[in-house]
Amino acid sequence: MYYVDESGSIPSFKPSHPKNRHFLIAFIHTDNQKALEKVHRRSLKNVKKYFPHLFDHNNELKASLAPPFIKEYLISRIINKTDTKFGYMLVDNFKIKEQFRKYKSRSFNYLLKLVMTSHNYGACCTDSLILNIDNRNSKITNLDSLEDHLYEELVLKHELTDEVTVNYLESHNEINVQVADLIANTVFQYYKYRNYRFRYELIDPSNCTRCPDSYIHLYQLIKENFFFVQEFPGGRSKNPIAI
């Protein structure tokens, strides 16, 4: 089972500032969603005990508001106590064609299709492929259209699975979607700040949300659990492995 979230955006016009260069779709995969939910829920409970101000009115911790040391705690627990693997598609907004910006929903569908057809996602999904996508900020405007599109590509054309189901979920109601948000934001911030010029003597890397060293460290932490990494346009998967 997959959970999907995104960070950044595809702007209508070619961006001029490096901070708007990337759009990222993150995927997490687990064969035991109940175990992942239990571990992450317990971790969030521990975080809230000491940092209740980080949680919103829906009792959700947005990854964009979590300092690096909390992200490290949450990610380490996921890696050490569950079977969860991570993957992502990184879109370079400096290089995509103008047609790609015009119909963002279709472009999003196309990117999902590329991911699902570019790696061997293993025997666990040959009977039924389930995608759970965050409803909060997705570029998908027609869920049925996405499900139909993936069915045509993955079932009828490539025969990779027997069934495709796409669920559109609210993140505050689904703990595992929050895990996808955590991974999406962490990887996105790595690309955003890795070349960032910073006055290191003024900050604490464990707590600063803009320090590049923080995100380089977090990226290295999750790197070994990547099952799929692809850059678009022109990039090929760096980890086309079965899970």
C-alpha positions in Angstrom: 0.0 0.0 0.0 1.2 3.5 -0.9 0.7 6.9 0.7 1.4 10.0 -1.4 2.0 13.6 -0.6 3.7 16.6 -2.3 5.8 19.6 -1.5 6.3 22.7 -3.6 4.3 23.6 -6.6 4.3 23.7 -10.4 4.0 27.5 -11.2 2.1 28.8 -14.1 5.2 30.5 -15.4 8.9 29.6 -15.4 10.2 30.7 -12.0 13.1 33.0 -11.6 14.0 32.3 -8.0 15.8 29.1 -7.0 13.5 28.6 -4.1 10.7 27.8 -6.5 12.7 25.5 -8.7 11.4 22.1 -7.5 8.1 20.3 -7.1 8.2 17.0 -5.3 5.9 14.0 -5.0 6.8 11.6 -2.1 5.7 8.0 -1.8 5.9 5.7 1.2 5.2 2.0 1.0 4.2 -0.4 3.7 2.8 -3.9 3.8 1.6 -3.4 7.4 -0.2 0.0 7.5 -1.6 -0.8 11.0 1.9 -1.2 12.5 3.0 2.1 10.8 0.0 3.9 12.2 0.6 2.6 15.7 4.3 3.6 15.7 3.7 7.0 14.3 0.7 7.8 16.5 2.7 6.9 19.6 5.6 9.0 18.4 3.3 12.0 17.9 1.9 11.5 21.3 5.4 11.8 22.8 6.1 14.9 20.8 2.9 16.6 21.8 3.6 15.9 25.5 6.6 18.3 25.3 5.7 20.5 22.3 1.9 20.9 22.2 2.2 24.3 20.4 3.4 22.6 17.2 0.0 20.9 16.7 -2.9 22.6 14.9 -6.6 22.7 15.7 -7.0 19.3 14.1 -4.4 17.8 16.4 -2.0 17.4 13.4 1.7 18.1 13.3 2.5 19.7 10.0 6.0 18.6 8.9 6.8 22.2 7.7 6.4 23.4 11.3 8.5 20.7 12.9 12.1 21.5 13.7 14.8 19.1 12.5 15.4 17.3 15.8 11.7 16.3 16.0 11.8 15.1 12.3 14.8 13.0 13.2 13.0 11.4 16.1 9.9 10.6 14.0 11.8 9.3 11.0 14.2 7.2 13.1 11.2 5.5 14.8 9.6 4.8 11.4 12.8 3.3 10.0 13.6 1.2 13.1 10.2 -0.1 13.9 8.3 -0.6 10.6 8.8 -2.0 7.1 8.2 1.4 5.5 10.2 2.4 2.4 10.4 5.8 0.8 10.5 7.2 -2.7 10.1 10.4 -4.6 9.8 12.1 -8.0 11.6 15.5 -8.2 10.4 17.9 -10.9 12.7 20.7 -12.1 10.5 23.7 -12.8 13.3 25.4 -14.6 13.3 22.6 -17.3 9.8 21.4 -17.8 7.9 22.4 -20.9 5.3 25.1 -20.9 2.6 22.6 -21.8 3.3 20.8 -18.6 2.4 24.0 -16.6 -0.9 24.5 -18.5 -2.8 21.4 -17.3 -1.4 20.7 -13.8 -3.9 17.9 -13.0 -3.0 16.0 -16.2 0.7 16.6 -15.4 0.3 15.2 -11.9 -1.5 12.1 -13.3 1.4 11.7 -15.8 4.0 11.8 -13.1 2.2 9.2 -11.0 2.0 7.0 -14.0 5.8 7.4 -14.6 6.6 6.3 -11.1 4.2 3.4 -11.0 5.6 2.0 -14.4 9.3 2.8 -13.8 10.0 0.5 -10.9 9.2 -3.1 -9.9 6.9 -2.6 -6.9 7.0 -6.3 -6.0 4.6 -9.2 -5.6 2.8 -7.6 -2.7 0.9 -5.3 -5.2 0.3 -7.7 -8.1 -3.3 -8.4 -7.0 -4.3 -4.8 -6.1 -2.4 -1.6 -6.1 -3.7 1.0 -3.6 -2.7 4.6 -3.6 -3.8 6.8 -0.7 -3.3 10.5 -1.7 -3.4 13.5 0.6 -6.5 15.6 -0.2 -5.1 18.8 1.4 -3.0 20.2 -1.5 -3.2 17.7 -4.3 -3.3 18.9 -7.9 -5.7 16.2 -8.8 -9.1 17.7 -9.7 -10.8 14.4 -10.8 -10.1 11.3 -8.7 -12.0 9.0 -11.0 -9.9 10.3 -13.9 -6.7 9.4 -12.1 -7.9 5.9 -11.2 -9.1 5.3 -14.7 -5.8 6.5 -16.1 -3.7 4.3 -13.8 -5.9 1.3 -14.5 -5.4 1.7 -18.3 -1.6 2.0 -17.9 -0.9 -0.5 -15.1 -3.5 -3.1 -15.6 -4.5 -3.1 -19.3 -1.3 -1.9 -20.9 1.6 -3.0 -18.7 -0.1 -5.9 -16.8 1.7 -4.9 -13.5 -1.3 -5.5 -11.3 -4.9 -6.8 -11.4 -6.6 -3.8 -9.8 -6.0 -0.1 -9.0 -7.7 1.8 -6.2 -7.1 5.5 -5.5 -8.3 7.0 -2.2 -8.4 10.7 -1.6 -7.8 11.2 2.2 -7.8 14.1 4.7 -4.4 14.1 6.4 -5.8 14.9 9.8 -7.9 11.7 9.7 -5.1 9.5 8.4 -1.9 9.1 10.3 0.0 7.4 7.5 -0.7 10.3 5.1 1.1 12.4 7.7 4.1 10.2 7.3 4.1 10.9 3.6 3.9 14.6 4.5 6.9 14.2 6.8 9.0 12.6 4.0 7.9 15.0 1.3 8.8 18.0 3.4 12.1 16.6 4.5 13.3 15.8 1.0 11.9 19.0 -0.4 13.8 21.1 2.2 17.0 19.2 1.4 16.8 20.3 -2.2 15.7 23.8 -1.2 18.5 24.6 1.3 21.4 22.3 0.4 23.2 25.2 -1.3 21.9 27.8 1.1 24.4 30.4 2.3 24.1 30.6 6.1 25.9 32.2 9.0 26.4 29.1 11.0 27.7 30.8 14.1 24.2 32.3 14.6 22.2 29.1 14.7 21.6 25.7 16.3 21.5 23.1 13.4 19.4 20.8 15.5 16.6 23.3 15.8 16.9 25.7 12.8 14.3 25.0 10.1 16.5 26.6 7.4 20.0 25.2 8.2 21.2 23.1 5.2 23.2 20.8 7.5 20.0 19.8 9.2 18.4 18.6 6.0 21.6 17.0 4.6 21.7 14.9 7.8 18.0 14.0 7.6 18.3 13.1 3.9 21.2 10.8 4.7 19.1 9.2 7.5 16.3 8.2 5.1 18.5 7.6 2.1 19.1 3.9 2.8 15.3 3.3 2.8 14.6 4.7 -0.6 13.0 2.3 -3.0 12.7 4.8 -5.8 14.2 8.2 -6.8 13.5 9.8 -10.1 14.1 13.3 -11.5 12.0 14.9 -14.1 12.5 15.8 -16.9 15.2 13.5 -18.2 16.1 11.7 -15.0 15.9 8.0 -14.6 15.3 6.0 -11.4 18.3 5.7 -9.1 16.7 2.9 -7.1 14.5 0.8 -9.4 14.2 -2.0 -6.9 11.4 -4.3 -5.8 10.0 -3.8 -2.4 
